Amino acid sequence: MTTASSPATERPLPADEFVAELRGLRHKYWGSHPFHHRMHAGELSRHELQMWAANRWYYQKMLPQKDAAIIANCPIPQVRRLWLDRIVYHDGRADDGGANSGAQKWLRLCEAVGLDRDEVLDERHLAPGVRFAVDAYVNFARSRPWWEAVASGLTEMFSGHLMQRRVADMLANYDWIRPEDLAYFTKRVEAVSGEGKQTLDIVVEHCVTREQQRAAVAALSFKCDVLWSMLDAIERAASKQ
């Protein structure tokens, strides 16, 4: 028998409290990972930067597939139309062959830290832990309700400031990296604030029960775990070579 205090009858949080609960996961975001602290302090070797860029490529490569899974699972045309822009950002447009895509900008950064494009594309440096974490994220988007997968992307709320710091700190501490090599971050900063608000609006609008709100918070926590696990694996892989 359901009681008044059971989760089945618990009232949803007001929007501002729900948003505060989501934002409260900032402490789990990978911006506080020791590897990122070392990167921003200029303490990474060229090899460590190369392993970071090569492994992060796999994440960048798989983001459009994650976003396509959200679109495939979402029955709401308005949301699908909004979400399509993310795939176009990462994969690029057909009329220029993807030359200005987010993926190409990341490959340019890989070249700037001393990697050949071919060794990035063939994934020879990919750590098993990074593959596992990223594939788990894509599978999450494929298998969970669409609004949970959208909520997992709310790390956008935390990323804009980190990207701005990364550009400044990398230019200050790694003198072989030029401003144009960091175009992925400089261009992404412009997009991420708008995307973050858009994502949050979707989650608040469609997570209308307390159970859905909890699931959204859990989805965002899972995404933070994915990102943290990636850096753990990158750090281990870089130390072995």
C-alpha positions as CSV (number, residue, x, y, z in Angstrom):
1,M,0.0,0.0,0.0
2,T,1.3,3.4,-0.9
3,T,1.8,5.9,1.9
4,A,1.8,9.7,1.8
5,S,5.6,9.7,2.3
6,S,6.4,7.1,-0.4
7,P,8.3,8.2,-3.6
8,A,5.2,7.3,-5.7
9,T,3.3,10.2,-4.2
10,E,6.1,12.6,-3.4
11,R,5.6,16.0,-5.0
12,P,8.1,17.3,-7.5
13,L,10.5,20.0,-6.4
14,P,9.8,23.6,-7.5
15,A,11.8,24.4,-10.6
16,D,14.4,26.6,-8.7
17,E,15.1,23.8,-6.2
18,F,15.3,21.2,-8.9
19,V,17.9,23.4,-10.8
20,A,19.8,23.9,-7.6
21,E,20.0,20.2,-7.1
22,L,21.4,19.7,-10.6
23,R,23.9,22.5,-10.1
24,G,24.9,21.0,-6.8
25,L,26.8,18.3,-8.8
26,R,29.4,20.8,-9.9
27,H,31.9,19.3,-7.4
28,K,31.8,16.1,-9.4
29,Y,32.7,17.7,-12.7
30,W,36.1,16.9,-14.2
31,G,37.3,20.4,-13.8
32,S,38.4,19.5,-10.3
33,H,40.3,16.4,-11.4
34,P,44.0,16.4,-10.5
35,F,45.0,15.9,-14.2
36,H,43.1,19.1,-15.1
37,H,44.7,20.9,-12.2
38,R,48.2,19.9,-13.6
39,M,47.2,20.9,-17.1
40,H,46.1,24.4,-16.0
41,A,49.2,24.8,-13.9
42,G,51.5,24.0,-16.9
43,E,52.8,20.9,-15.3
44,L,51.9,18.3,-18.0
45,S,54.7,17.0,-20.3
46,R,54.2,17.1,-24.1
47,H,53.6,13.4,-23.9
48,E,50.8,13.8,-21.4
49,L,49.2,16.5,-23.5
50,Q,49.4,14.2,-26.5
51,M,47.7,11.3,-24.6
52,W,45.0,13.6,-23.4
53,A,44.3,15.0,-26.9
54,A,44.4,11.5,-28.5
55,N,42.1,10.0,-26.0
56,R,39.7,12.9,-25.8
57,W,39.3,12.5,-29.6
58,Y,37.3,9.3,-29.0
59,Y,34.9,11.3,-26.9
60,Q,34.6,14.0,-29.5
61,K,34.1,11.4,-32.2
62,M,31.3,9.7,-30.4
63,L,29.3,12.8,-29.3
64,P,27.3,12.9,-32.6
65,Q,26.3,9.3,-32.1
66,K,25.1,10.0,-28.6
67,D,23.1,13.0,-29.8
68,A,21.6,10.9,-32.7
69,A,20.5,8.4,-30.1
70,I,18.7,11.2,-28.2
71,I,16.9,12.3,-31.4
72,A,16.0,8.7,-32.3
73,N,14.4,8.2,-28.9
74,C,12.6,11.5,-28.6
75,P,9.0,11.7,-29.8
76,I,8.8,15.5,-29.7
77,P,9.6,17.3,-33.0
78,Q,10.5,20.6,-31.3
79,V,13.2,18.9,-29.2
80,R,14.5,16.9,-32.1
81,R,14.9,20.1,-34.2
82,L,16.8,21.8,-31.4
83,W,19.1,18.8,-30.8
84,L,20.0,18.4,-34.5
85,D,22.2,21.5,-34.3
86,R,24.6,19.6,-31.9
87,I,25.2,16.9,-34.5
88,V,25.9,19.6,-37.2
89,Y,28.3,21.3,-34.8
90,H,30.5,18.3,-34.3
91,D,30.2,16.6,-37.7
92,G,30.0,19.8,-39.7
93,R,27.9,20.7,-42.7
94,A,27.6,18.8,-46.0
95,D,28.3,21.9,-48.1
96,D,31.9,22.2,-46.9
97,G,32.5,18.5,-46.2
98,G,32.7,19.1,-42.5
99,A,35.8,21.3,-42.9
100,N,34.7,23.6,-40.1
101,S,33.3,21.0,-37.8
102,G,34.1,20.6,-34.1
103,A,35.8,17.3,-34.9
104,Q,38.2,19.0,-37.3
105,K,39.0,21.7,-34.8
106,W,39.9,18.9,-32.3
107,L,42.2,17.2,-34.8
108,R,43.9,20.5,-35.3
109,L,44.7,20.7,-31.6
110,C,46.0,17.1,-31.7
111,E,48.4,18.2,-34.4
112,A,49.4,21.2,-32.4
113,V,50.6,19.0,-29.5
114,G,52.7,17.0,-31.8
115,L,50.5,14.1,-33.0
116,D,50.0,13.0,-36.6
117,R,46.4,13.0,-37.7
118,D,46.6,9.3,-38.7
119,E,47.7,8.2,-35.3
120,V,44.7,9.9,-33.7
121,L,42.3,8.6,-36.3
122,D,43.5,5.0,-36.0
123,E,43.1,5.2,-32.1
124,R,46.4,3.6,-31.4
125,H,46.8,5.6,-28.2
126,L,43.2,5.0,-27.0
127,A,43.2,3.7,-23.4
128,P,40.7,0.8,-22.8
129,G,39.2,2.8,-19.8
130,V,38.4,5.7,-22.0
131,R,36.8,3.5,-24.6
132,F,34.8,1.8,-21.9
133,A,33.6,5.1,-20.3
134,V,32.7,6.7,-23.6
135,D,30.9,3.7,-25.0
136,A,28.9,3.5,-21.7
137,Y,27.8,7.0,-22.2
138,V,26.6,6.4,-25.7
139,N,24.8,3.2,-24.6
140,F,23.2,5.2,-21.8
141,A,21.8,7.6,-24.4
142,R,20.5,4.7,-26.5
143,S,18.9,2.7,-23.7
144,R,17.5,5.3,-21.3
145,P,14.5,7.6,-21.7
146,W,15.4,10.5,-24.0
147,W,15.0,13.1,-21.2
148,E,17.5,11.2,-19.0
149,A,20.0,11.3,-21.8
150,V,19.4,15.0,-22.3
151,A,19.9,15.6,-18.5
152,S,23.2,13.8,-18.7
153,G,24.4,16.5,-21.0
154,L,23.9,19.2,-18.3
155,T,27.6,19.2,-17.7
156,E,27.3,22.1,-20.2
157,M,26.3,24.2,-17.2
158,F,29.8,23.7,-15.8
159,S,32.0,23.7,-18.9
160,G,32.0,27.3,-20.3
161,H,34.1,28.8,-17.5
162,L,36.5,25.8,-17.6
163,M,37.0,26.3,-21.4
164,Q,37.8,29.9,-21.0
165,R,40.4,29.1,-18.3
166,R,41.8,26.3,-20.4
167,V,42.5,28.7,-23.3
168,A,44.2,31.2,-21.1
169,D,46.2,28.7,-19.2
170,M,47.4,26.7,-22.1
171,L,48.5,29.7,-24.0
172,A,50.4,31.0,-20.9
173,N,52.0,27.7,-20.0
174,Y,52.6,25.7,-23.3
175,D,54.4,28.1,-25.6
176,W,54.3,25.8,-28.7
177,I,50.4,26.1,-28.7
178,R,49.1,29.0,-30.7
179,P,45.7,30.7,-30.2
180,E,44.4,29.3,-33.5
181,D,45.2,25.8,-32.3
182,L,42.6,26.2,-29.6
183,A,39.8,27.0,-31.9
184,Y,37.7,24.1,-30.6
185,F,37.5,25.7,-27.2
186,T,37.2,29.3,-28.3
187,K,34.3,28.4,-30.7
188,R,32.7,26.1,-28.2
189,V,32.6,28.7,-25.5
190,E,30.4,30.7,-27.7
191,A,28.0,27.8,-28.2
192,V,28.0,26.1,-24.8
193,S,26.3,28.8,-22.8
194,G,23.3,28.8,-25.1
195,E,23.2,25.0,-25.3
196,G,23.4,24.8,-21.5
197,K,20.4,27.0,-21.0
198,Q,18.5,25.2,-23.8
199,T,19.3,21.8,-22.2
200,L,18.3,22.9,-18.7
201,D,15.0,24.4,-20.0
202,I,14.2,21.0,-21.7
203,V,14.9,19.0,-18.6
204,V,12.9,21.3,-16.3
205,E,10.0,21.3,-18.7
206,H,9.8,17.5,-19.2
207,C,10.9,16.2,-15.8
208,V,7.6,16.8,-14.1
209,T,7.5,14.1,-11.4
210,R,9.9,13.7,-8.4
211,E,10.9,10.4,-9.8
212,Q,11.9,12.0,-13.1
213,Q,13.8,14.7,-11.3
214,R,15.7,12.2,-9.3
215,A,16.5,10.3,-12.5
216,A,17.7,13.5,-14.2
217,V,20.1,14.2,-11.3
218,A,21.3,10.6,-11.4
219,A,21.9,10.9,-15.1
220,L,24.0,14.1,-14.7
221,S,25.9,12.3,-11.9
222,F,26.6,9.4,-14.2
223,K,27.9,11.7,-16.9
224,C,30.3,13.3,-14.4
225,D,31.5,9.8,-13.5
226,V,32.1,9.1,-17.2
227,L,34.2,12.2,-17.6
228,W,36.2,11.6,-14.3
229,S,36.8,8.0,-15.4
230,M,38.2,9.2,-18.7
231,L,40.8,11.4,-17.0
232,D,41.7,8.6,-14.6
233,A,42.4,6.3,-17.6
234,I,44.3,9.0,-19.5
235,E,46.5,9.7,-16.5
236,R,47.3,6.0,-16.0
237,A,48.0,5.5,-19.7
238,A,50.3,8.6,-19.9
239,S,52.3,7.4,-16.9
240,K,53.1,4.0,-18.5
241,Q,54.8,5.3,-21.7
